[in-house]
Amino acid sequence: MTDIYRHRPKRLWSVRDSGRVSGHRQAVALADCRFRVSEAGRLRALRGRREVHAHVSGTLLDALPPAGAVPIGYRIDEPGFRRRDTGEIIHAAKAVYFLEDGSCVAVL
């Protein structure tokens, strides 16, 4: 399993394999995804401690986003990953595409 999260200072996506960062990419895609957020880590981050507490896990995929993908995102002040269009919390997706501009779209 591969984990992807946003490295904000570098403005890139961090790729983590087996707990170790293996690199950074401008764009990347995952299949068979699970959205993971540590609630304790989120609360620590709200108090000012910088730490990675939210990521997407899945299998690396080499593809472009399809036309029907929905925008998704994560905000520290709201628990869970959410659809940007409806605000619905999501826990899994068939595929997630992490784009160069820092946004994400998913095939649910």
Secondary structure, DSSP 8 states (H G I E B T S, - for coil): -EEEEEETTTTEEEEEETTEEEEEESSEEEEEEEEEE-HHHHHHHHTT-----EEEEEEEE-----TT-EEEEE-TTSSSEEETTT--EE-EEEEEEE-TTS-EEEE-
